[in-house]
């Protein structure tokens, strides 16, 4: 998966879908966090995309605004938020919350675990929302109120050999310090070879969309999108 870790770029496409996406001329590691309140984004970079700027095992979270200059989008006010180093942590941005004052992110921890974290953008204070020594918890779509988020978790999937991203289901986590308010939302993993992944919550908080995936395929690959009603 060399091109995924080395060549992935950010592009902008307007919501009406009438014009093609336009490149921001900046590489990215995995996903991008998008503010619901302003043209602000956050993302991570690693040595894979920028070997001249970051050393092997190093990752950084950035924020920036997108502005249009002569009709073309561009990144401005790029700021470094937090830096980490493997094997303790490799960063991936996920979502803003609390009026864009905090960034929720995943900390991937060697050899195959992940933790749900948050960082206050002004102070740099880091909060641990879910971190268990032998469990995989990758944060995904946040709820509109910012109080809960969805997580791809290996909880209840079996012994140590199954505590990784191949054996996951979707859970709902309350974003509070060392949270134990954790509710299972799907049971794809009850069927051997399957997992549920990449969930998002609708803007009105009534629906969750996610995909069915196989645990022998790369992360992100899916075989159908499903909707789960969360409330009337």
KOLFIDREN-776395 format. One record per residue (C-alpha): y, x, z. Coordinates in steps of 0.2 Angstrom, whole numbers, padded with zeros to 4 digits, always signed. Each point is the difference from the previous one (the first is absolute). Example, Ala and Ser with C-alpha at 12.3 -4.5 7.8 and 13.67 -1.06 7.14 Angstrom:
<recs>
-0022+0062+0039+0017+0006-0003
</recs>
This chain:
<recs>
+0000+0000+0000+0012+0015-0004+0012-0011-0010+0002-0013+0014+0004+0013+0013+0011+0011-0011+0008-0010-0014+0004-0018+0008+0018-0005-0003+0012-0014+0006+0006-0012-0013+0011-0016+0002-0003-0017-0008+0012-0014+0002-0008-0016+0007+0003-0011-0015-0012+0011-0010+0010-0001-0016+0003+0019-0001-0012+0015+0001-0001+0010+0016+0011+0015+0001-0004+0017+0008+0009+0006+0015-0005+0018-0005-0008+0003+0017-0018+0003+0005-0008-0009+0014-0016+0001+0011-0009-0017+0001+0011-0016+0004+0019-0004+0002+0008-0010+0013+0013-0012-0007+0014-0008+0011+0001-0019-0001+0019+0001+0004+0007+0014-0011-0004+0012-0014-0008+0012+0012-0017+0008-0001-0011+0013+0009-0014+0010-0006-0010+0016+0003-0003+0016-0009-0013+0014+0003-0003+0017-0007-0010-0008-0014+0016-0007-0008+0012+0014+0005-0009+0016+0003+0016+0010-0001+0008-0010+0014-0014-0005+0012-0014+0012+0006-0018-0004-0001-0004-0014+0013+0018-0005+0002+0007-0018-0003+0017-0008+0002+0007-0017+0001+0017-0004-0009+0012-0014-0002+0012-0003-0014+0010-0014-0008-0002-0005-0018+0017-0003-0009+0003-0004-0019+0011+0013-0009+0004-0006-0018-0014-0012+0001-0013+0013+0005-0008+0000+0018+0002+0016+0010-0004+0006+0018+0015+0004+0011+0002+0005+0018-0018+0008+0001-0004+0004+0019-0015+0008+0008-0006-0011+0014-0015+0009+0007-0012+0015-0004-0018+0002+0004-0014+0012-0003-0019-0002-0003-0012-0001+0008+0009-0009+0013+0010-0012-0011+0003-0003-0019+0014-0013-0002+0001-0016-0011+0015-0012+0001-0004-0019+0001+0014-0012+0006+0017-0001+0008+0003-0012+0015+0013-0004+0013+0014-0001-0013-0006+0016-0009+0003+0010+0016-0019+0004+0001-0012+0006-0012-0019-0004+0002-0012+0013-0007-0018+0006+0000-0004+0017+0007-0017+0006-0008-0009+0011+0012-0014+0012-0005-0014-0002-0003+0001-0018-0005+0010-0010+0012+0017-0009+0000+0013-0007+0012+0014-0013+0000+0017+0008+0004+0018-0004+0000+0016+0011+0000+0018-0005+0004+0010+0006-0015+0016+0004+0011-0008+0009+0015-0017+0006-0008-0009-0007+0015-0019-0003-0005-0010-0015+0007-0019-0001+0000-0005-0017-0004-0019+0003-0002-0009+0017+0002-0018+0001+0005-0009+0017-0001-0015-0006-0011+0008-0015-0010+0008-0002-0017+0016-0011+0001+0011+0000-0016+0015-0011+0001+0003-0012-0014+0012-0015-0003+0011-0005+0014+0004-0018+0005+0017-0007-0004+0005+0000+0019-0004+0018+0001-0010-0003+0016-0017+0001-0008-0008+0010-0014-0016+0000-0009-0012+0015+0002-0015+0007-0010-0012+0004+0015-0017+0007+0002-0001-0009+0017-0017-0009+0002-0007+0008-0015-0013+0010+0009-0003+0018+0006+0009+0016-0003-0006+0002-0018+0009-0017-0004+0016+0004+0008+0010+0004-0016+0009-0008-0014-0016-0005-0009-0005-0012+0013+0015-0012+0004+0006-0017+0002+0017-0008+0003+0007-0002+0017+0017-0007+0007+0009+0012+0012+0014-0004+0012+0013+0014-0001+0001+0005+0018-0003+0017+0008-0019+0004+0000-0003-0018-0005-0016-0008+0004+0005-0017-0008-0011+0002-0015-0009-0014-0009-0012+0001-0014+0005-0010-0016-0014+0004-0012-0019+0003+0000-0003+0008-0016-0008+0015+0008-0014-0012+0007-0007+0001-0018-0007+0018-0003+0010+0009-0013+0016-0010+0001+0017+0001+0008+0016-0009+0000+0016+0010-0003+0018+0001-0005+0007-0016+0008+0018-0007-0001+0008-0014+0009+0010-0013-0010+0019-0001+0004-0002-0016+0009-0014+0006+0011-0012-0013-0006-0012+0010-0011-0009+0016+0000-0005+0008-0017-0014+0013+0000-0013+0008-0012-0019+0001+0001-0006+0018-0002-0016+0010+0000-0002+0014+0013-0006+0013-0013+0016-0001-0010+0017+0009+0002+0013-0008+0011+0010-0013-0009-0013-0005-0013-0003-0019+0002-0011-0014-0008+0010-0016+0002+0015-0006+0010-0002-0013+0014+0012-0011+0010-0003-0004+0018+0011-0014+0008+0008+0006+0016+0009-0016+0005+0006-0017-0007
</recs>
